[in-house]
Amino acid sequence: MGTLGDLSWARVIAAAVVMAAALAIAVLLRLLTGRLTRRAGDTRWAWDDLAARLIRDLAMPLAVLLGLWTAAKVLELPRGTLDVIARVLTAVTILVVSLALARLIAASVTSIAMARQGVAANVTIFANITRVIVLGIGVLVMLQSIGVSITPLLGALGVGGLAVALALQDTLANLFAGVHVLASKTIEPGDYIKLSTGQEGYVVDINWRNTSIRTLSDNIEVIPNQRFSDTILTNYHRPAQDMSVLVYAKVHYEVDLDEVEQLLIRVGHEVMKDVQGGVADCNVLVRFDDFNDAAVGFHVILRSSEFGDQFAIKHEFLKRLHRALREEGIAPPYWHHRVALDEPSRANGVPRKDELAF
């Protein structure tokens, strides 16, 4: 039988068969793990999805790498060549496992964050930090496996890290500010916040550099994390999501305020029961708080289950209050002045003080 250099055709054919079998097994594993991932996605438990994804990430690459090593052994390559191939395949295997573990651990962190903060949570800062740490450790292990000493590298990274830290002060300040915000639970994804600088909206994501908020007009505003440490912030979801809603209105002086108060309370309870976002069992309060030129001003204190619900509550309350006042025959407090002048005053052009009424 002919030879190919120092290799016989029989060993080459055997190695090719091994590789073909390894590729076939890899494709089969890909199909099986894909089906396993879909089955895991049908369950409510999140951890089986992560396990299925890990198996899918590792099955095909490890099958190909194992086929390559087996083919190299079948070829009966020289000892030095096998050592080089072993080191390269080991390094690639470590890199593949590191990538899969980084994805798994980052997804686990995200799953825990969603379990603690709700479905709307989207915190990428912890997932990104975890991914970078796992990949960094994997790269160091890979370099060690191919014979590269990592001790001098770690020393160089320490010195270089100091220089990088000085050059990236703002970036690092935003990073640590974001970690501090999440650790202290000042804000979390899903909260409605308002800064003293005027920005307000729902927190969408907190990443390593900035925080994204969605305004009520469905626009995204991006705020550097460091801004939260030097500004006054109002979180409308703390200590609880439900909040008071104050609606201001006026009535004439001539009306019976006790009757108006009962009317306002009745309308308020109807709105709380009928409007989405209203707190049905809340205590509707009425507070008359000022006398102005034409009417008595008052606030009606309602309750909304979330910041965004207050607008529909105010809208519906004012509509129903206007209808109820008309049905009761209570006129709206129009602004008006009344001036009485006698004929001598008109002739002289200047009225006397006792003849001028407002």
RAQUI-V178113 format. One record per backbone hydrogen bond with DSSP energy under -1.0 kcal/mol. CO is the residue of the C=O (numbers start at 0). NH is the residue of the N-H. E is the energy in kcal/mol with one decimal. If there is no record, write none. Layout:
# RAQUI-V178113
co=CO nh=NH e=E
co=CO nh=NH e=E
This chain:
# RAQUI-V178113
co=1 nh=8 e=-1.6
co=3 nh=6 e=-2.0
co=6 nh=3 e=-4.7
co=7 nh=11 e=-1.9
co=8 nh=12 e=-2.8
co=9 nh=13 e=-2.4
co=10 nh=14 e=-2.6
co=11 nh=15 e=-2.4
co=12 nh=16 e=-2.4
co=13 nh=17 e=-2.4
co=14 nh=18 e=-2.4
co=15 nh=19 e=-2.6
co=16 nh=20 e=-2.6
co=17 nh=21 e=-2.5
co=18 nh=22 e=-2.7
co=19 nh=23 e=-2.3
co=20 nh=24 e=-2.7
co=21 nh=25 e=-2.5
co=22 nh=26 e=-2.5
co=23 nh=27 e=-2.5
co=24 nh=28 e=-3.0
co=25 nh=29 e=-2.2
co=26 nh=30 e=-2.2
co=27 nh=31 e=-2.6
co=28 nh=32 e=-3.0
co=29 nh=33 e=-1.8
co=30 nh=34 e=-2.0
co=31 nh=35 e=-2.4
co=32 nh=36 e=-2.5
co=33 nh=37 e=-2.0
co=34 nh=38 e=-2.3
co=35 nh=39 e=-2.4
co=36 nh=40 e=-1.8
co=39 nh=42 e=-1.3
co=45 nh=49 e=-1.4
co=46 nh=50 e=-2.3
co=47 nh=51 e=-2.4
co=48 nh=52 e=-2.1
co=49 nh=53 e=-2.2
co=50 nh=54 e=-2.3
co=51 nh=55 e=-2.1
co=52 nh=56 e=-2.3
co=53 nh=57 e=-1.8
co=54 nh=58 e=-2.6
co=57 nh=61 e=-2.2
co=58 nh=62 e=-1.9
co=59 nh=63 e=-2.0
co=60 nh=64 e=-2.5
co=61 nh=65 e=-2.5
co=62 nh=66 e=-2.0
co=63 nh=67 e=-2.3
co=64 nh=68 e=-2.2
co=65 nh=69 e=-2.4
co=66 nh=70 e=-2.6
co=67 nh=71 e=-2.2
co=68 nh=72 e=-2.0
co=69 nh=73 e=-2.4
co=70 nh=74 e=-2.1
co=71 nh=76 e=-1.1
co=77 nh=81 e=-2.5
co=78 nh=82 e=-2.1
co=79 nh=83 e=-2.0
co=80 nh=84 e=-2.6
co=81 nh=85 e=-2.7
co=82 nh=86 e=-2.2
co=83 nh=87 e=-2.5
co=84 nh=88 e=-2.9
co=85 nh=89 e=-2.4
co=86 nh=90 e=-2.5
co=87 nh=91 e=-2.5
co=88 nh=92 e=-2.6
co=89 nh=93 e=-2.6
co=90 nh=94 e=-2.2
co=91 nh=95 e=-2.6
co=92 nh=96 e=-2.8
co=93 nh=97 e=-2.5
co=94 nh=98 e=-2.4
co=95 nh=99 e=-2.3
co=96 nh=100 e=-2.8
co=97 nh=101 e=-2.7
co=98 nh=102 e=-2.1
co=99 nh=103 e=-2.4
co=100 nh=104 e=-3.2
co=101 nh=105 e=-2.3
co=102 nh=106 e=-2.2
co=103 nh=107 e=-2.2
co=104 nh=108 e=-2.5
co=105 nh=109 e=-2.2
co=106 nh=110 e=-2.4
co=107 nh=111 e=-2.5
co=108 nh=112 e=-2.4
co=109 nh=113 e=-2.4
co=110 nh=114 e=-2.1
co=111 nh=115 e=-1.9
co=112 nh=116 e=-2.3
co=113 nh=117 e=-2.0
co=117 nh=120 e=-1.4
co=123 nh=127 e=-2.7
co=124 nh=128 e=-2.2
co=125 nh=129 e=-2.5
co=126 nh=130 e=-2.3
co=127 nh=131 e=-2.4
co=128 nh=132 e=-2.3
co=129 nh=133 e=-2.4
co=130 nh=134 e=-2.4
co=131 nh=135 e=-2.4
co=132 nh=136 e=-2.4
co=133 nh=137 e=-2.3
co=134 nh=138 e=-2.5
co=135 nh=139 e=-2.0
co=136 nh=140 e=-2.4
co=137 nh=141 e=-2.3
co=138 nh=142 e=-2.6
co=139 nh=143 e=-2.2
co=140 nh=144 e=-2.0
co=141 nh=145 e=-1.2
co=142 nh=147 e=-2.6
co=143 nh=146 e=-1.2
co=149 nh=153 e=-2.7
co=150 nh=154 e=-2.0
co=151 nh=155 e=-2.6
co=152 nh=156 e=-2.5
co=153 nh=157 e=-2.0
co=154 nh=158 e=-1.9
co=155 nh=159 e=-3.1
co=156 nh=160 e=-2.7
co=157 nh=161 e=-1.4
co=158 nh=162 e=-1.6
co=159 nh=163 e=-2.6
co=160 nh=164 e=-2.6
co=161 nh=165 e=-1.9
co=162 nh=166 e=-1.8
co=163 nh=167 e=-1.9
co=167 nh=171 e=-2.7
co=168 nh=172 e=-2.6
co=169 nh=173 e=-2.3
co=170 nh=174 e=-2.1
co=171 nh=175 e=-2.8
co=172 nh=176 e=-2.1
co=173 nh=177 e=-2.3
co=174 nh=178 e=-2.1
co=175 nh=179 e=-2.5
co=176 nh=180 e=-2.4
co=177 nh=181 e=-2.0
co=178 nh=182 e=-2.7
co=179 nh=183 e=-2.5
co=180 nh=185 e=-1.6
co=187 nh=190 e=-2.3
co=190 nh=202 e=-3.0
co=191 nh=235 e=-2.7
co=192 nh=200 e=-2.1
co=193 nh=233 e=-2.8
co=194 nh=197 e=-1.9
co=198 nh=194 e=-3.3
co=200 nh=192 e=-2.6
co=201 nh=213 e=-3.2
co=202 nh=189 e=-2.7
co=204 nh=211 e=-2.6
co=205 nh=124 e=-1.6
co=208 nh=224 e=-1.9
co=209 nh=206 e=-2.4
co=210 nh=222 e=-2.9
co=211 nh=203 e=-3.3
co=211 nh=204 e=-1.4
co=212 nh=220 e=-3.0
co=213 nh=201 e=-2.8
co=214 nh=217 e=-2.0
co=218 nh=214 e=-2.9
co=220 nh=212 e=-2.7
co=222 nh=210 e=-3.2
co=223 nh=226 e=-1.5
co=224 nh=227 e=-1.4
co=225 nh=228 e=-1.3
co=226 nh=229 e=-1.0
co=231 nh=195 e=-2.0
co=233 nh=193 e=-2.1
co=234 nh=237 e=-1.3
co=242 nh=303 e=-2.8
co=244 nh=301 e=-3.2
co=246 nh=299 e=-2.6
co=248 nh=297 e=-2.5
co=250 nh=295 e=-3.2
co=255 nh=259 e=-2.2
co=256 nh=260 e=-2.3
co=257 nh=261 e=-2.0
co=258 nh=262 e=-2.1
co=259 nh=263 e=-2.6
co=260 nh=264 e=-2.3
co=261 nh=265 e=-2.2
co=262 nh=266 e=-2.5
co=263 nh=267 e=-2.5
co=264 nh=268 e=-2.3
co=265 nh=269 e=-1.9
co=266 nh=270 e=-2.2
co=267 nh=271 e=-2.3
co=268 nh=272 e=-1.8
co=269 nh=273 e=-2.2
co=270 nh=274 e=-2.6
co=274 nh=277 e=-1.9
co=276 nh=304 e=-3.2
co=278 nh=281 e=-1.7
co=284 nh=300 e=-2.9
co=286 nh=298 e=-2.4
co=289 nh=296 e=-2.3
co=294 nh=291 e=-2.4
co=295 nh=250 e=-1.8
co=296 nh=288 e=-1.9
co=296 nh=289 e=-1.3
co=297 nh=248 e=-2.1
co=298 nh=286 e=-2.7
co=299 nh=246 e=-2.4
co=300 nh=284 e=-1.7
co=301 nh=244 e=-2.0
co=302 nh=278 e=-1.4
co=303 nh=242 e=-2.4
co=305 nh=308 e=-1.5
co=306 nh=309 e=-1.4
co=308 nh=312 e=-1.7
co=309 nh=313 e=-2.7
co=310 nh=314 e=-2.3
co=311 nh=315 e=-2.4
co=312 nh=316 e=-2.5
co=313 nh=317 e=-2.4
co=314 nh=318 e=-1.7
co=315 nh=319 e=-2.4
co=316 nh=320 e=-2.8
co=317 nh=321 e=-2.3
co=318 nh=322 e=-1.9
co=319 nh=323 e=-2.5
co=320 nh=324 e=-2.5
co=321 nh=325 e=-1.8
co=322 nh=326 e=-2.2
co=323 nh=327 e=-1.9
co=324 nh=329 e=-2.7
co=331 nh=333 e=-2.0
co=341 nh=345 e=-1.9
co=342 nh=346 e=-2.2
co=343 nh=347 e=-2.7
co=344 nh=348 e=-1.9
co=351 nh=354 e=-1.2
co=352 nh=355 e=-1.2
